[in-house]
Amino acid sequence: MNVINLYTDKSKEYYSNTRQDIFSFVPSEIKHVLDVGCGSGYFGKFLKERLGCTVWGVEPDVDSALEAKQNIDNVLNCPFDRHIALQSQKFDCIFFNDVLEHLIDPYQTLKYAQELLLPNGYIISSIPNILHFFTIYNILKTQDWKYEDAGILDKTHIRFFTKKSIIRLHEDCGLKIINIQGINATYGKKYNILNFLLRNAIKDMRYIQFVTVAKK
């Protein structure tokens, strides 16, 4: 099975998440948005309804891109690279919602994204946390690294990140992080006991993802 099939075989829900868990990180003043990996455009639609902004999207999946055209203003059905036809558009916020881990070179992607920013623009990303407690627990318990259809061990993930490596990724690309927080925390008896015994030293392992807000 090739890489294209891995994406086309995903469920429709994979591409239609509104990602309301991101909204609290979104600056209220943004007017021109680029959503990279926009899926079916429901996150962009949510932003349009809440903020009244113009939303462009980039989405390689054909069916999802067609649906996104019903939800946001402009959709490019292609990978995100320097060859995309953005018509000299600039944006005050560019989103990578669980996208960077799918890329061979997220460094060059973030560097290019900065060229598309308006002055004082933002880059906001959501990236899975490979050190999520229950992911690590299951790997240790089963002695196996089993890829899944979605989630932290998604079979289409090429890169894996921790909080520290997320910070380093952005800083190495010349970005200044103004906020980074964990989202979608999970808890359980084993985690709670171990975190207590370690005096809260593994507090960040509760989070499935980290959201990063950065500027040039």
DRENDO-1510 file (C-alpha; in Angstrom, 1 decimal, always signed):
<recs>
REC; n; res; u; v; w
REC; 1; MET; +0.0; +0.0; +0.0 .
REC; 2; ASN; +1.4; +3.4; -1.0 .
REC; 3; VAL; +1.3; +6.6; +0.9 .
REC; 4; ILE; -1.6; +8.0; -1.2 .
REC; 5; ASN; -3.8; +5.0; -0.3 .
REC; 6; LEU; -3.0; +5.5; +3.4 .
REC; 7; TYR; -4.7; +8.9; +3.3 .
REC; 8; THR; -7.6; +8.0; +1.0 .
REC; 9; ASP; -8.5; +5.0; +3.1 .
REC; 10; LYS; -9.0; +7.2; +6.2 .
REC; 11; SER; -12.6; +7.8; +7.4 .
REC; 12; LYS; -14.5; +11.0; +6.5 .
REC; 13; GLU; -14.4; +12.0; +10.2 .
REC; 14; TYR; -10.6; +12.2; +10.0 .
REC; 15; TYR; -10.9; +15.3; +7.7 .
REC; 16; SER; -13.9; +17.0; +9.3 .
REC; 17; ASN; -12.8; +17.9; +12.8 .
REC; 18; THR; -13.8; +21.5; +13.8 .
REC; 19; ARG; -10.9; +21.6; +16.3 .
REC; 20; GLN; -12.7; +23.8; +18.7 .
REC; 21; ASP; -10.0; +22.8; +21.2 .
REC; 22; ILE; -7.7; +25.2; +19.3 .
REC; 23; PHE; -10.0; +28.2; +19.4 .
REC; 24; SER; -8.9; +29.6; +22.8 .
REC; 25; PHE; -5.4; +30.1; +21.3 .
REC; 26; VAL; -6.7; +32.1; +18.3 .
REC; 27; PRO; -6.1; +35.9; +18.4 .
REC; 28; SER; -9.5; +37.6; +18.0 .
REC; 29; GLU; -8.1; +40.3; +15.7 .
REC; 30; ILE; -7.1; +37.9; +12.8 .
REC; 31; LYS; -8.8; +38.7; +9.4 .
REC; 32; HIS; -6.8; +36.7; +6.8 .
REC; 33; VAL; -6.2; +33.0; +7.6 .
REC; 34; LEU; -4.4; +30.1; +5.9 .
REC; 35; ASP; -5.3; +26.7; +7.1 .
REC; 36; VAL; -2.7; +24.2; +6.0 .
REC; 37; GLY; -4.1; +20.7; +5.8 .
REC; 38; CYS; -7.6; +22.1; +6.1 .
REC; 39; GLY; -9.4; +18.8; +5.5 .
REC; 40; SER; -13.0; +19.4; +4.7 .
REC; 41; GLY; -12.8; +23.0; +6.0 .
REC; 42; TYR; -14.9; +22.7; +9.2 .
REC; 43; PHE; -12.2; +24.4; +11.3 .
REC; 44; GLY; -12.1; +27.2; +8.8 .
REC; 45; LYS; -15.9; +27.5; +8.8 .
REC; 46; PHE; -15.8; +27.6; +12.6 .
REC; 47; LEU; -13.3; +30.5; +12.4 .
REC; 48; LYS; -15.4; +32.4; +9.8 .
REC; 49; GLU; -18.5; +32.1; +11.9 .
REC; 50; ARG; -16.8; +33.2; +15.1 .
REC; 51; LEU; -14.4; +35.9; +13.8 .
REC; 52; GLY; -15.7; +36.9; +10.4 .
REC; 53; CYS; -12.3; +36.3; +8.8 .
REC; 54; THR; -11.4; +35.2; +5.3 .
REC; 55; VAL; -10.0; +31.6; +5.2 .
REC; 56; TRP; -7.9; +30.0; +2.6 .
REC; 57; GLY; -7.1; +26.3; +2.8 .
REC; 58; VAL; -4.5; +23.9; +1.4 .
REC; 59; GLU; -5.6; +20.2; +1.3 .
REC; 60; PRO; -4.0; +17.4; -0.8 .
REC; 61; ASP; -6.9; +15.0; -0.4 .
REC; 62; VAL; -9.2; +15.5; -3.4 .
REC; 63; ASP; -12.6; +14.6; -1.8 .
REC; 64; SER; -11.9; +16.7; +1.3 .
REC; 65; ALA; -10.8; +19.7; -0.8 .
REC; 66; LEU; -14.0; +19.5; -2.8 .
REC; 67; GLU; -16.0; +19.6; +0.4 .
REC; 68; ALA; -13.9; +22.4; +1.9 .
REC; 69; LYS; -14.8; +24.6; -1.0 .
REC; 70; GLN; -18.4; +24.6; +0.4 .
REC; 71; ASN; -17.1; +25.8; +3.8 .
REC; 72; ILE; -14.3; +28.3; +3.3 .
REC; 73; ASP; -13.4; +31.0; +0.8 .
REC; 74; ASN; -10.5; +29.5; -1.2 .
REC; 75; VAL; -9.1; +26.0; -1.4 .
REC; 76; LEU; -6.0; +24.7; -3.1 .
REC; 77; ASN; -6.0; +20.9; -3.7 .
REC; 78; CYS; -2.2; +20.3; -3.5 .
REC; 79; PRO; +0.6; +19.9; -1.1 .
REC; 80; PHE; +1.9; +22.9; +0.8 .
REC; 81; ASP; +5.1; +24.1; -0.9 .
REC; 82; ARG; +6.5; +27.1; -2.8 .
REC; 83; HIS; +4.7; +26.1; -6.0 .
REC; 84; ILE; +1.2; +26.7; -4.6 .
REC; 85; ALA; -0.8; +29.5; -6.4 .
REC; 86; LEU; -1.6; +31.9; -3.5 .
REC; 87; GLN; -1.7; +34.9; -5.8 .
REC; 88; SER; +0.7; +36.9; -3.6 .
REC; 89; GLN; -1.7; +36.5; -0.6 .
REC; 90; LYS; -0.4; +37.3; +2.8 .
REC; 91; PHE; -2.0; +36.1; +6.1 .
REC; 92; ASP; -2.1; +37.3; +9.7 .
REC; 93; CYS; -2.5; +33.7; +10.9 .
REC; 94; ILE; -1.4; +30.4; +9.5 .
REC; 95; PHE; -2.6; +27.1; +11.1 .
REC; 96; PHE; -0.9; +23.7; +11.1 .
REC; 97; ASN; -3.5; +21.6; +13.0 .
REC; 98; ASP; -1.8; +18.2; +13.4 .
REC; 99; VAL; +0.0; +18.6; +10.1 .
REC; 100; LEU; +3.7; +19.1; +10.7 .
REC; 101; GLU; +4.2; +15.5; +11.9 .
REC; 102; HIS; +3.1; +14.3; +8.5 .
REC; 103; LEU; +5.8; +16.1; +6.7 .
REC; 104; ILE; +9.3; +15.0; +5.6 .
REC; 105; ASP; +10.7; +18.4; +6.3 .
REC; 106; PRO; +8.6; +20.5; +8.7 .
REC; 107; TYR; +11.5; +22.9; +9.1 .
REC; 108; GLN; +11.4; +24.1; +5.5 .
REC; 109; THR; +7.6; +24.3; +5.7 .
REC; 110; LEU; +7.7; +26.6; +8.7 .
REC; 111; LYS; +10.3; +28.7; +7.1 .
REC; 112; TYR; +8.2; +29.1; +4.0 .
REC; 113; ALA; +5.1; +29.9; +6.1 .
REC; 114; GLN; +6.9; +32.9; +7.6 .
REC; 115; GLU; +7.2; +34.4; +4.1 .
REC; 116; LEU; +3.4; +34.3; +3.8 .
REC; 117; LEU; +2.9; +36.2; +7.1 .
REC; 118; LEU; +1.8; +39.8; +7.4 .
REC; 119; PRO; +3.7; +41.9; +9.9 .
REC; 120; ASN; +3.0; +40.7; +13.4 .
REC; 121; GLY; +1.3; +37.6; +12.0 .
REC; 122; TYR; +1.0; +34.3; +13.9 .
REC; 123; ILE; +1.8; +30.6; +13.2 .
REC; 124; ILE; -0.3; +28.3; +15.3 .
REC; 125; SER; +0.3; +24.6; +15.4 .
REC; 126; SER; -1.1; +21.5; +17.1 .
REC; 127; ILE; +1.4; +18.6; +17.3 .
REC; 128; PRO; +0.9; +15.2; +18.9 .
REC; 129; ASN; +3.0; +14.4; +22.0 .
REC; 130; ILE; +4.8; +11.1; +21.6 .
REC; 131; LEU; +5.5; +11.1; +25.4 .
REC; 132; HIS; +1.8; +10.9; +26.1 .
REC; 133; PHE; +1.7; +8.6; +29.2 .
REC; 134; PHE; -0.7; +6.0; +28.0 .
REC; 135; THR; +1.1; +5.8; +24.6 .
REC; 136; ILE; +4.4; +5.1; +26.3 .
REC; 137; TYR; +2.8; +2.8; +28.9 .
REC; 138; ASN; +1.2; +0.6; +26.1 .
REC; 139; ILE; +4.5; +0.5; +24.2 .
REC; 140; LEU; +6.3; -0.7; +27.4 .
REC; 141; LYS; +3.6; -3.1; +28.3 .
REC; 142; THR; +3.3; -4.8; +24.9 .
REC; 143; GLN; +6.9; -4.3; +23.8 .
REC; 144; ASP; +5.5; -3.2; +20.5 .
REC; 145; TRP; +5.2; +0.0; +18.4 .
REC; 146; LYS; +1.9; -0.5; +16.7 .
REC; 147; TYR; +0.7; +2.0; +14.1 .
REC; 148; GLU; -2.9; +3.0; +14.1 .
REC; 149; ASP; -5.4; +4.6; +11.7 .
REC; 150; ALA; -5.4; +7.8; +13.7 .
REC; 151; GLY; -4.0; +9.3; +16.9 .
REC; 152; ILE; -0.4; +9.7; +18.1 .
REC; 153; LEU; +0.8; +6.6; +16.4 .
REC; 154; ASP; -1.0; +7.4; +13.1 .
REC; 155; LYS; +0.5; +5.3; +10.3 .
REC; 156; THR; +0.9; +8.4; +8.2 .
REC; 157; HIS; +3.0; +10.2; +10.8 .
REC; 158; ILE; +6.6; +10.7; +9.6 .
REC; 159; ARG; +7.9; +12.7; +12.5 .
REC; 160; PHE; +7.4; +12.4; +16.3 .
REC; 161; PHE; +7.7; +15.2; +18.8 .
REC; 162; THR; +8.0; +15.9; +22.4 .
REC; 163; LYS; +7.4; +19.3; +24.0 .
REC; 164; LYS; +11.1; +20.1; +24.0 .
REC; 165; SER; +11.5; +19.1; +20.3 .
REC; 166; ILE; +8.5; +21.2; +19.4 .
REC; 167; ILE; +10.1; +24.2; +20.9 .
REC; 168; ARG; +13.4; +23.4; +19.2 .
REC; 169; LEU; +11.6; +23.0; +15.8 .
REC; 170; HIS; +10.1; +26.5; +16.0 .
REC; 171; GLU; +13.3; +28.2; +17.4 .
REC; 172; ASP; +15.5; +26.5; +14.8 .
REC; 173; CYS; +13.2; +28.0; +12.1 .
REC; 174; GLY; +13.6; +31.5; +13.6 .
REC; 175; LEU; +10.2; +31.6; +15.3 .
REC; 176; LYS; +9.6; +33.1; +18.7 .
REC; 177; ILE; +7.1; +31.0; +20.8 .
REC; 178; ILE; +4.8; +33.2; +22.8 .
REC; 179; ASN; +2.6; +30.4; +24.1 .
REC; 180; ILE; +2.8; +26.6; +24.3 .
REC; 181; GLN; +0.3; +24.5; +26.2 .
REC; 182; GLY; -0.8; +20.9; +26.3 .
REC; 183; ILE; -4.4; +20.1; +25.3 .
REC; 184; ASN; -6.7; +17.1; +25.5 .
REC; 185; ALA; -5.3; +15.8; +28.8 .
REC; 186; THR; -6.0; +12.2; +29.8 .
REC; 187; TYR; -5.8; +10.8; +33.3 .
REC; 188; GLY; -5.9; +7.4; +35.0 .
REC; 189; LYS; -5.0; +5.7; +38.2 .
REC; 190; LYS; -1.5; +4.6; +37.0 .
REC; 191; TYR; -0.6; +8.0; +35.8 .
REC; 192; ASN; -1.9; +9.8; +38.9 .
REC; 193; ILE; +0.0; +7.6; +41.2 .
REC; 194; LEU; +3.3; +7.8; +39.3 .
REC; 195; ASN; +3.0; +11.6; +38.8 .
REC; 196; PHE; +2.4; +12.0; +42.5 .
REC; 197; LEU; +5.4; +9.8; +43.4 .
REC; 198; LEU; +7.6; +11.8; +41.0 .
REC; 199; ARG; +6.3; +15.1; +42.4 .
REC; 200; ASN; +4.5; +16.2; +39.3 .
REC; 201; ALA; +7.7; +15.6; +37.2 .
REC; 202; ILE; +5.7; +14.0; +34.4 .
REC; 203; LYS; +2.8; +16.5; +34.3 .
REC; 204; ASP; +3.3; +17.1; +30.5 .
REC; 205; MET; +2.8; +13.4; +29.8 .
REC; 206; ARG; -0.9; +13.8; +30.4 .
REC; 207; TYR; -1.4; +15.7; +27.1 .
REC; 208; ILE; -2.2; +14.2; +23.8 .
REC; 209; GLN; -1.1; +17.3; +21.9 .
REC; 210; PHE; +0.7; +20.6; +22.4 .
REC; 211; VAL; -0.5; +23.8; +20.8 .
REC; 212; THR; +2.1; +26.4; +19.9 .
REC; 213; VAL; +1.5; +30.1; +19.1 .
REC; 214; ALA; +4.6; +31.6; +17.5 .
REC; 215; LYS; +5.7; +34.8; +15.7 .
REC; 216; LYS; +8.6; +35.8; +13.5 .
</recs>
